[in-house]
Amino acid sequence: MTMSASEESFERKLLISALSENALLATIAICFVILHILAATMLTSTGQSDAGAAPEPPGLSSQD
């Protein structure tokens, strides 16, 4: 069974669109993961800087 030139061209276009759709989905997934890693890094660094907030100046301690 042989295919006409237009059928072969159509199948090639389908294959290319499927590949580009997979590449697009993979790119979106990778960006999603990277953004979540960056957000987690920012949140944990903010939490650590709050925990290590600037100490009280020596003259204002509550022991006076």
C-alpha positions in Angstrom: 0.0 0.0 0.0 1.6 3.2 -1.1 0.8 6.7 0.1 0.4 9.8 -2.0 2.7 12.7 -1.5 0.0 14.7 0.2 -0.6 11.9 2.7 3.1 11.7 3.5 3.3 15.4 4.0 0.2 15.3 6.3 1.8 12.6 8.4 5.0 14.5 8.6 3.1 17.6 9.8 1.3 15.5 12.4 4.6 14.1 13.7 6.3 17.5 13.8 3.3 19.1 15.6 3.3 16.2 18.1 7.0 16.6 18.7 6.7 20.4 19.2 3.7 19.9 21.5 5.8 17.5 23.6 8.7 20.0 23.7 6.3 22.8 24.7 4.9 20.7 27.6 8.4 19.7 28.7 9.5 23.3 28.7 6.5 24.3 30.7 7.1 21.5 33.2 10.8 22.4 33.6 9.9 26.1 34.1 7.3 25.1 36.7 9.8 23.1 38.7 12.5 25.9 38.5 10.0 28.5 39.7 8.9 26.3 42.6 12.6 25.7 43.6 13.2 29.5 43.4 10.1 30.2 45.5 11.1 27.6 48.1 14.6 29.1 48.2 13.3 32.6 48.7 10.8 31.5 51.4 13.4 29.5 53.4 16.0 32.4 53.1 13.3 34.8 54.4 12.5 32.5 57.3 16.1 32.2 58.2 16.7 36.0 58.1 13.6 36.5 60.3 14.9 34.0 62.8 18.3 35.8 62.8 16.8 39.2 62.9 19.0 42.1 64.1 19.7 41.8 67.8 18.6 44.4 70.3 21.0 47.3 70.7 23.0 46.9 74.0 21.3 49.8 75.7 17.8 48.6 75.2 17.9 45.1 76.7 15.0 44.1 78.9 17.3 43.2 81.8 17.9 46.8 82.8 
